[in-house]
Amino acid sequence: MADATAKETSAERRRRRDRFLRALNEARAVRNRVRPRQARAARMRRAIHMRTFSW
């Protein structure tokens, strides 16, 4: 009984997370279209961060 509840909960959580990530990506896409210069600057900052990041 507990296993079924746990599986259902994790499935719900996955669905909620998927919905949230879709909305987040959509919001980012809209923001990038509205402010291309800011989006480019953010991409550059991210690229520099990834280049200088050490594990």
Secondary structure, 3 states (H helix, E strand, C coil): CHHHHHHHHHHHHHHHHHHHHHHHHHHHHHHHHHCHHHHHHHHHHHHHHHHHCCC
